[in-house]
Amino acid sequence: MKAVLAIAALVLAVPALADPPKGFDSRVEMLRQQIGTPGVAIAIVENGKVVEAKGFGVRALGGRDPVGPATLFYNGSTTKAFTVAALAQLVDQGRIGWDDKVIDRLPGFQMYDPWVTREMTIRDLLVHRSGLGLGAGDLLFVPTSNRTRAETVERLRYIKPATSFRSGYAYDNILYMVAGQLIEAVTGQTWEDYVDDHVLKAAGMVNSTTRPARRLATADRVKPHARLGGPIRGLGALTVLDEKESSLGENSAPAGSSMMVSAQDMGRWLQIQLGHGKLPDSDGRLFSAAASDQMWSPVVIIPSRGLPPPLQAEDAMFQTYALGWDVHDYKGAKIVSHSGAVFGGQAIVVMIPEKNVGFAMMINAEDGELLKGLTNELLDHYLQKPTQDWTADYIAFKKKRLAMAANMVGAKEAQPVAVGPSLPLEHYAGHFADSWYGPITISQGKDGLRIAFEKSPGMTGRLEHRQYDTFRTIWDNAAYEKADVTFGLDAQGKVAQITMKAASPLADFSWDYQDLLFTPVGTAK
């Protein structure tokens, strides 16, 4: 009898898992206001049921329109799982196989190395083991692009690998753009049309869309926000970004640039994922259980990053990448997740398969500390693990990183050498091209030298002299990451090459200026 009573007492002591943590909504709202995030959307699924699909705050800073369950948010790279779901349907239909050679399904596909071109499979496109460097080629769509997706994929052949094929992990976006083109080659529909028709509509995700026109025509959507005006991005006043200027190039949509999803629809997506492809409240399926197993099966090991105190409790014993999903452990439990970001917005989707629980959170700002903190709080709750004030710890961690980066930038800017430039300004002007990015123009105007990335509309600005033959970009759009532009001269004193480097040590890897090597037009492909 005593044993029975002891067991009953233990059961009563365990937090009820039929709902989110007690007071969770109040905590979300308190943290949202504390951090200054305009809007938040959250969906939570437990045992196949949506127990929360809710919005907090407003769609845009200074506005009164509230965030609701149907409000559209940018979901960034969590889109990659939708691209994989589209491919899974084609695998289920027998139209492609995960290990089919890409070149057999997408004629004209070409990597820098001919051997890699021959051996690259559809699975390889999805797991970041191609040999490309971190974020390689992202300037083909960051911050904008006037290239078509096909034109962008064509540039792949000029991007030199950083490592050998399948030798390790390096996150990229451009190969998901290839996956989008492959879907079009197989189905005859663009990625946007196929995903809208066969994934979103079929899933019952009635608010969400891949189509820019529909997105911009939907009133119930958020505006993106960033903190600008300080020494580095992340410091300064919270600013509403122009949707057209701040959004990424539409050519990168299969990787995560333009899709928008609501909390209500994220609930459906979590139900389907946790149901291994089964549609909620019906006998139908979005994709097969076999495809679901492939999606969640680890393929590539992700090197451990190691977190400083007091975040070490989050450190994973293993971290891997599957097909459009991260698979790792958290305090001994298997977690399937993916995060995403665009300029002015962030998202995260997390599942605990053994608990049959999943949740998604989206914000219309770049306050990752809010997402990370709340993610760990929910994981601790559902895993019944000791917790901590994760959000406060992440706020402190981010504040320290921003301060260190700002100090580094300030120290560098305070000590320029008062030498140069070597040439009259008009001698730096001209047309230049990089083998994979393409053309830029350096011109002389009333305010001095100017730079224009010709395939990135709006990526223009003046060049402010720093020292020697190095200039700093002062972009016309203050949301763009500044860079140092260095002109290399030949023995005759003419510009022979131009290199670039991001000014901020915290610049996102998608600003891959360091991979560029511009030469006078006529010497580059």
Secondary structure, 3 states (H helix, E strand, C coil): CHHHHHHHHHHHHCCCCCCCCCCHHHHHHHHHHHHCCCEEEEEEEECCEEEEEEEEEECCCCCCCECCCCCEEECHHHHHHHHHHHHHHHHHCCCCCCCCEHHHHCCCCCCCCHHHHHHCEHHHHHCCCCCCCCCCCHHHCCCCCCCCHHHHHHHHHHCCCCCCCCCCCCCCCHHHHHHHHHHHHHHCCCHHHHHHHHHHHHHCCCCCECCHHHHHHCCCECCCEEEEECCCCCCEEEEECCHHHHCCCHHHHHHCCCCEECHHHHHHHHHHHHCCCECCCCCCECCCHHHHHHHCCCCEECCCCCCCCCCHHHCCCCEEECCCCEEEEECCEEEEEEEEEECCEEEEEEEEHHHCEEEEEEECCCCHHHHHHHHHHHHHHHHCCCCCCHHHHHHHHHHHHHHHHHHHHHHHHCCCCCCCCCCCHHHHCEEEEECCCEEEEEEEECCEEEEEECCCCCCEEEEEEEECCEEEEEECCCCCCCEEEEEEECCCCCEEEEEEEECCCCCCCCCCHHHCCEEECCCCC
